[in-house]
Amino acid sequence: MTRTVHCVLLKTDAEGLDRPPFPGALGERIYAAVSREAWDRWLAHQTMLINEYRLTPYEPKARRLLTEELEKFLFGGGSRAPDAFVPPAP
């Protein structure tokens, strides 16, 4: 049985995540207010950030940056792509 949340990103009721995506208060906040579709959008955006900035996700500095961008993307009006980013052609 799926659970429904009112997604803060999509501004509509949608299927929620099965469990918090990581431990702690931020994971619980995401679980309570972010839909599966919005989370998938974040994962795609995060992958782009990792590739464009050449981040190593296990490094503390990279993790801080990704956490800040995650909060902006989901709760703070959006996370922008780097200026030099060129989206792939369809």
C-alpha positions in Angstrom: 0.0 0.0 0.0 1.4 3.4 -1.0 1.3 6.5 1.2 0.4 9.9 -0.1 2.0 13.2 0.8 1.4 16.7 -0.1 4.6 17.3 -2.0 6.4 20.6 -1.3 8.0 20.6 -4.7 5.1 19.5 -6.9 2.5 21.3 -4.8 0.1 18.4 -5.1 -0.8 15.1 -3.5 1.4 12.3 -4.8 2.9 9.0 -3.9 5.4 9.3 -1.0 8.7 7.5 -0.3 8.7 4.1 1.3 11.1 5.3 4.0 13.3 8.3 4.9 16.1 8.5 2.3 18.8 8.9 5.0 18.9 9.2 8.8 18.2 12.3 10.9 15.9 15.2 10.9 16.4 16.1 7.2 15.6 12.5 6.2 12.4 12.6 8.2 11.4 16.0 6.8 11.9 14.6 3.2 9.9 11.5 4.1 7.0 13.6 5.4 6.8 16.2 2.6 8.5 15.0 -0.6 6.9 12.7 -3.2 8.7 9.9 -5.0 8.6 11.9 -8.3 10.2 14.9 -6.6 12.8 12.7 -5.0 13.6 11.1 -8.4 14.0 14.7 -9.8 16.4 15.5 -7.0 18.5 12.3 -7.7 18.8 13.3 -11.4 19.8 16.9 -10.4 22.3 15.6 -7.8 23.9 13.3 -10.5 24.3 16.4 -12.7 25.9 18.4 -9.9 28.3 15.5 -9.0 29.3 15.2 -12.7 29.6 19.0 -13.4 31.4 19.9 -10.3 33.4 16.6 -10.3 32.5 15.9 -6.8 33.5 12.8 -4.7 30.3 12.3 -2.6 32.1 10.7 0.3 34.2 13.7 0.9 32.8 16.0 3.7 33.0 19.2 1.6 31.1 17.5 -1.3 28.5 16.1 1.1 27.9 19.6 2.6 27.5 21.1 -0.8 25.0 18.4 -1.9 23.0 18.7 1.3 22.8 22.5 0.9 21.7 22.0 -2.8 19.2 19.3 -1.7 17.6 21.7 0.8 17.4 24.5 -1.9 16.1 22.1 -4.5 13.3 20.6 -2.4 12.5 23.3 0.2 14.1 26.6 -0.8 13.1 27.7 -4.3 15.4 25.5 -6.4 19.0 24.6 -7.0 20.6 25.9 -10.2 22.8 24.1 -12.6 26.3 25.4 -13.0 26.6 28.2 -15.5 28.7 26.1 -17.9 26.1 23.2 -17.9 24.7 22.3 -21.3 21.8 19.9 -21.1 22.0 16.9 -23.3 20.2 17.1 -26.6 16.9 15.2 -26.8 
